[in-house]
Amino acid sequence: MADIPDYMRGFDLNEDWGFTPVDKAPETTTQPTIDPTVIENSNLELAKVKEDVSDIKAMMNEVMQIVAEKDTITKEVTDAETQERFKDLEKIILPFLYNLSKSDEPYIHWPNRGPIIKAQIDKIIKLTRG
């Protein structure tokens, strides 16, 4: 196998995509013929499709405007809620860190820390995960 770049390692390089590399373009010997009636019918169909696409675009613009308005309302509510959650987290975490930094002693005596830490973890998870 040829040397492959690192970012390609682990990918299936033998998957058949239906093309084969060649050294030159294939030769064509016949010119394609075009039936004028097919083109006329296609133009009518194309005009109908363009009209349908235009209608779809107009509807999509209306939908996107409604979604944008909803996102704005949702973001405002979510941002206020998120700020409140961060303040509640600060009320839990900052006093803990402050109390740890109060003393210059090299050791901390902390009996019964298991249930205390577990209670704080539960509070934090409730705030961050809802």
C-alpha positions in Angstrom: 0.0 0.0 0.0 1.2 3.5 -0.8 2.3 5.7 2.1 -0.9 7.5 3.3 -1.2 10.7 5.4 -1.8 10.2 9.2 -5.2 11.8 9.0 -6.3 8.9 6.6 -5.2 6.1 8.9 -8.1 4.0 10.2 -10.4 4.8 7.2 -11.6 2.2 4.7 -9.6 3.1 1.6 -10.9 0.2 -0.4 -14.5 1.4 -0.6 -15.7 1.5 -4.2 -17.0 5.0 -5.1 -17.6 4.0 -8.7 -14.8 5.9 -10.4 -11.4 5.0 -11.8 -8.5 7.2 -12.4 -7.3 7.3 -16.1 -4.5 9.1 -17.9 -6.7 10.9 -20.5 -10.3 11.8 -21.2 -12.4 9.2 -22.9 -12.9 9.6 -26.7 -16.3 10.3 -28.0 -17.2 9.6 -31.6 -20.8 10.7 -31.9 -22.5 14.1 -31.3 -25.5 14.1 -29.1 -28.8 15.0 -30.8 -31.3 17.3 -29.2 -35.1 17.1 -29.9 -36.6 20.6 -29.9 -39.9 19.5 -28.5 -38.2 18.0 -25.5 -36.6 21.4 -24.8 -39.9 23.3 -25.2 -41.6 20.9 -22.7 -38.7 21.2 -20.4 -38.9 25.0 -20.5 -42.5 24.8 -19.4 -41.7 22.4 -16.6 -38.7 24.5 -15.6 -40.9 27.6 -15.3 -43.3 25.7 -13.0 -40.4 24.4 -10.9 -39.0 28.0 -10.6 -42.4 29.2 -9.5 -42.6 26.4 -6.9 -39.1 27.1 -5.6 -39.9 30.8 -5.3 -43.0 29.9 -3.2 -40.9 27.5 -1.0 -38.3 30.2 -0.5 -41.0 32.7 0.7 -42.4 30.1 3.1 -38.9 29.3 4.4 -38.2 33.0 5.0 -41.4 33.2 7.1 -40.4 30.0 9.0 -36.9 31.3 9.6 -38.2 34.6 10.9 -40.5 32.8 13.4 -37.6 30.6 14.5 -35.3 33.6 14.9 -37.9 35.3 17.1 -38.3 32.2 19.2 -34.6 31.8 19.6 -34.3 35.3 20.8 -36.9 34.8 23.5 -35.4 31.5 24.5 -31.9 32.9 24.7 -33.1 35.7 27.0 -34.8 33.3 29.3 -31.9 30.8 29.2 -29.3 33.5 29.8 -31.0 34.8 32.9 -31.4 31.3 34.2 -27.8 30.5 33.4 -26.6 33.6 35.2 -28.6 32.6 38.3 -27.2 29.1 38.2 -23.6 30.5 38.0 -24.3 32.7 41.0 -25.6 29.7 42.9 -22.5 27.8 41.9 -20.3 30.6 43.2 -22.2 30.5 46.5 -21.1 26.9 46.9 -17.6 26.9 45.4 -16.2 30.3 46.5 -16.7 29.8 50.3 -15.1 26.4 50.0 -12.0 27.8 48.3 -11.9 30.8 50.6 -12.0 28.6 53.7 -9.2 26.4 52.2 -7.0 29.4 51.7 -7.5 31.0 55.1 -4.6 29.4 56.8 -1.0 29.0 55.9 -0.8 25.7 57.7 0.6 22.9 55.5 -2.1 20.4 56.5 -5.9 20.5 56.7 -7.8 18.5 59.3 -11.1 17.5 57.8 -13.0 14.8 59.7 -16.3 13.5 58.2 -15.5 15.1 54.9 -17.2 12.3 52.9 -20.8 13.3 53.5 -20.0 17.0 53.4 -18.3 16.7 50.0 -21.1 14.4 48.7 -23.7 17.0 49.6 -21.8 19.7 47.8 -21.4 17.5 44.7 -25.1 16.8 44.7 -25.8 20.6 44.9 -23.4 21.3 42.0 -24.8 18.5 39.8 -28.4 19.8 40.5 -27.3 23.2 39.3 -25.4 22.2 36.3 -27.6 19.4 35.0 -31.0 20.7 36.1 
